[in-house]
Amino acid sequence: MSTTKPVERLYTFKEYLTYDDGTDKRYELEDGVLLEMPPASDLHEAIITFLLIRFYLEIQRLGLDWQVRPSGTGVRTSVKKSRLPDLIVMTEEQRQSIQGKWAVLELPPLLTIEVVSTESVKRDYQRKPLEYAAFSIPEYWIVDPLEAKVTVCLLNQGRYNQTVFTGNQQIYSPTFPELALTAQQVLTA
């Protein structure tokens, strides 16, 4: 007798927004399937906090009406997909678009950052760049403590051009062109 693997229930975007399993687990939506996001490691959290502070200070220094937000704000990349980036930078208009609603942007943020963990390598390097490019996110960083590198992906004609930064190389960001950060500073936050 053969056993059949049960088919996972497919969720609509609206069901995803209101999903509550009675726990504090966080989920992304990928092609209608809920993907549980495991808790972040200490280093993962330290990198996110470091970048959050550095971006916040740069936004304040420049007097911009932007916000930087950690992983609580989602990005709807298509009809059946919603991601929870580790960090996003968004405009005031985008912030207002989610005010009083579910914190899921339906407009592309200025910058999205993912910090790679062992279970997210394929998603962060293969799936998310395709989704983020199709959604027209102009800048996407892949911060990879496993490989000791920061990859900056810049949107060019619907695809990302990638530049890898390691060690003491200064990271170039068109969103924050005056921000002086090296890959090592980010990776050893």
C-alpha positions in Angstrom: 0.0 0.0 0.0 1.5 3.4 -1.0 1.1 6.5 1.1 0.2 9.8 -0.5 1.7 13.0 0.7 -1.1 15.4 1.6 -1.3 18.4 -0.6 -0.6 21.7 1.2 -3.5 24.1 1.3 -3.0 27.1 -1.1 -3.6 30.5 0.4 -4.8 33.6 -1.3 -3.0 36.9 -0.5 -6.0 38.0 1.6 -5.9 34.7 3.6 -2.2 35.2 4.1 -2.7 38.7 5.5 -5.2 37.4 8.1 -3.5 34.0 8.8 -3.0 33.3 12.5 -2.0 29.9 13.7 -2.0 31.0 17.4 1.8 31.2 17.5 4.3 34.0 17.0 5.7 32.3 13.9 6.3 34.4 10.8 5.5 33.3 7.3 6.3 34.3 3.7 3.8 33.4 0.9 5.3 31.7 -2.1 3.0 30.6 -4.9 0.1 30.3 -2.4 2.1 28.2 0.2 3.1 29.5 3.6 6.8 29.3 4.3 7.8 29.5 8.0 10.6 31.8 8.6 12.8 30.4 11.4 14.0 32.7 14.2 17.2 34.6 13.3 20.6 33.8 14.8 22.4 36.3 17.0 24.7 37.3 14.1 21.8 37.7 11.8 20.0 40.0 14.3 23.3 42.0 14.9 23.7 42.6 11.2 20.1 43.8 10.8 20.4 46.1 13.8 23.8 47.5 12.6 22.4 48.3 9.1 19.1 49.6 10.6 21.1 52.1 12.7 23.5 53.1 9.9 20.7 53.6 7.4 18.6 55.5 9.9 21.5 57.9 10.8 22.2 58.5 7.1 18.5 59.2 6.4 18.5 61.7 9.3 21.8 63.3 8.2 20.4 63.8 4.6 17.0 65.1 5.9 15.1 62.5 3.8 11.5 61.6 4.5 12.4 57.9 4.2 12.0 55.1 6.7 14.1 52.0 7.3 12.2 49.0 8.7 13.2 45.6 9.9 11.5 42.3 8.9 8.1 43.1 10.2 7.1 44.9 7.0 6.4 42.6 4.0 6.7 43.2 0.3 4.1 41.7 -2.0 6.1 40.7 -5.1 3.2 39.2 -7.1 -0.4 37.9 -6.8 0.7 34.8 -4.9 3.9 35.9 -3.3 4.8 38.1 -0.3 8.2 38.3 1.3 9.5 39.5 4.7 12.8 41.1 3.9 15.2 41.5 6.8 15.4 45.2 6.1 13.7 47.7 3.7 14.1 51.3 3.0 10.9 53.0 1.9 9.6 56.5 1.0 7.0 58.4 3.1 4.5 57.7 0.3 5.0 54.0 0.8 4.8 54.3 4.6 1.5 56.1 4.2 0.2 53.3 1.8 0.3 50.8 4.6 -0.7 53.1 7.5 -3.6 51.6 9.3 -3.4 48.4 7.2 -1.4 45.3 7.1 2.3 46.1 6.9 2.8 44.7 3.4 4.0 47.1 0.7 2.4 46.8 -2.7 4.8 49.4 -4.1 8.5 48.5 -4.6 10.7 49.8 -1.7 13.9 51.8 -2.5 16.2 49.1 -1.0 15.7 45.6 0.2 18.2 43.5 2.3 18.3 39.8 3.0 20.8 38.3 5.5 21.6 34.7 4.3 21.2 31.8 6.7 21.7 28.1 6.0 18.1 27.5 5.2 17.7 30.6 3.0 20.6 30.4 0.6 18.6 29.2 -2.4 15.7 31.7 -1.8 18.0 34.7 -1.2 20.3 34.0 -4.2 17.9 32.4 -6.7 14.2 33.1 -6.1 14.2 36.5 -4.5 16.4 38.3 -7.0 14.0 37.2 -9.8 11.0 38.3 -7.7 12.5 41.6 -6.6 13.7 42.5 -10.1 10.2 41.7 -11.6 8.7 43.9 -8.8 11.2 46.7 -9.8 13.0 47.0 -6.5 16.0 49.2 -7.6 18.5 47.9 -5.1 18.8 44.5 -3.3 21.6 43.5 -0.9 22.4 39.9 -0.1 24.4 40.0 3.1 26.1 36.5 3.4 27.9 35.8 6.6 28.3 32.2 5.5 30.4 33.2 2.5 31.7 36.5 4.1 30.5 38.7 1.3 27.9 41.4 0.5 26.3 41.3 -2.9 24.7 44.5 -4.1 22.2 43.9 -6.9 21.2 47.0 -9.0 18.2 46.9 -11.3 19.1 47.5 -15.0 16.5 46.9 -17.6 14.5 44.4 -15.6 17.5 42.4 -14.4 20.0 42.8 -11.6 23.7 43.6 -12.2 25.5 42.1 -9.2 28.7 43.4 -7.5 30.3 41.4 -4.7 32.1 43.2 -1.8 34.4 41.4 0.6 36.8 42.3 3.4 37.7 46.0 3.5 36.1 46.8 0.2 33.7 49.8 0.6 30.2 48.9 -0.4 28.7 51.1 -3.1 25.0 51.9 -2.8 23.2 54.3 -5.2 20.5 54.7 -2.6 23.1 55.9 0.0 26.1 57.0 -2.2 27.9 58.8 0.7 27.5 55.9 3.2 31.0 54.6 4.1 30.6 50.9 5.0 32.9 48.0 4.3 31.8 44.4 3.8 33.8 43.5 7.0 32.0 46.1 9.1 28.6 44.7 8.0 29.6 41.1 8.4 31.1 41.5 11.9 28.4 43.8 13.2 
